[in-house]
Amino acid sequence: MRTTHGVTTANDSVEPIVLTEDKAYVRTNITPIDKPGTEDTPGFKGFSYDETEYTKDEYILGMFNKIEDTDVLLTALLGGAGNE
């Protein structure tokens, strides 16, 4: 896992998750940027975000753990018995 903060792009939009054959890129704190230009410098329109790169295995295991944690929490909140 590797996280990069403050990535900027001039794309028209930013997907919160991008999956490739062997990687998963999770983007958070997506913020639009619209800086007007001046006489001396061009403006910039795009997005800033933080991006965490996972291997597919890391991402799948992380999602599995989140699902398990959510299941335990919901069971406790609903007053049910644990998974047996």
Residue, then its C-alpha position, 0 to 999 in steps of 0.5 A: m500500500r502506498t498513499t500519495h497526498g495532493v495529487t492534481t489532475a486536469n481531468d474533467s472528473v475523478e473516479p473514487i476508485v480505479l481497478t486495473e488488472d493487478k492494482a486498486y487505486v482509492r481516491t479520497n478528499i477529492t476537491p475541485i480546483d478552479k484557479p483563474g489565470t493572470e496575464d502572466t500565468p494560465g489558469f488551472k481547472g481540475f481536481s486535487y485528491d489523495e490516492t492510495e494504491y493497493t495490490k488487488d489482494e490487499y484491497i480484497l482483504g481490506m474489503f473483507n475485513k471491513i465487511e466482517d467488522t460491519d457484520v459484527l457491529l450490526t449484530a451487536l447493535l441489533g442484539g443478535a447472537g454472534n455468527e456461529 
